[in-house]
């Protein structure tokens, strides 16, 4: 299978990044 960023993967990456930022600041 060819690897590439799908819309779902981008949404998940943004969500995980947001959680990490909130925990770091929180």
C-alpha positions as a printed Julia matrix, in Angstrom:
26×3 Matrix{Float64}:
  0.0    0.0    0.0
  1.2    3.45  -0.88
  1.71   5.68   2.13
  0.34   9.19   2.12
 -1.5   11.6    4.34
 -5.22  11.15   4.15
 -7.71  13.66   5.52
 -8.41  11.34   8.45
 -4.72  11.05   9.31
 -4.34  14.84   9.2
 -7.31  15.28  11.55
 -5.9   12.68  13.96
 -2.45  14.31  13.89
 -3.94  17.73  14.62
 -6.02  16.3   17.46
 -3.05  14.54  19.06
 -0.89  17.66  18.69
 -3.63  19.77  20.31
 -3.87  17.37  23.26
 -0.09  17.47  23.77
 -0.12  21.28  23.72
 -2.98  21.43  26.24
 -1.2   19.0   28.59
  2.08  20.92  28.25
  0.43  24.25  29.03
 -2.05  22.88  31.54
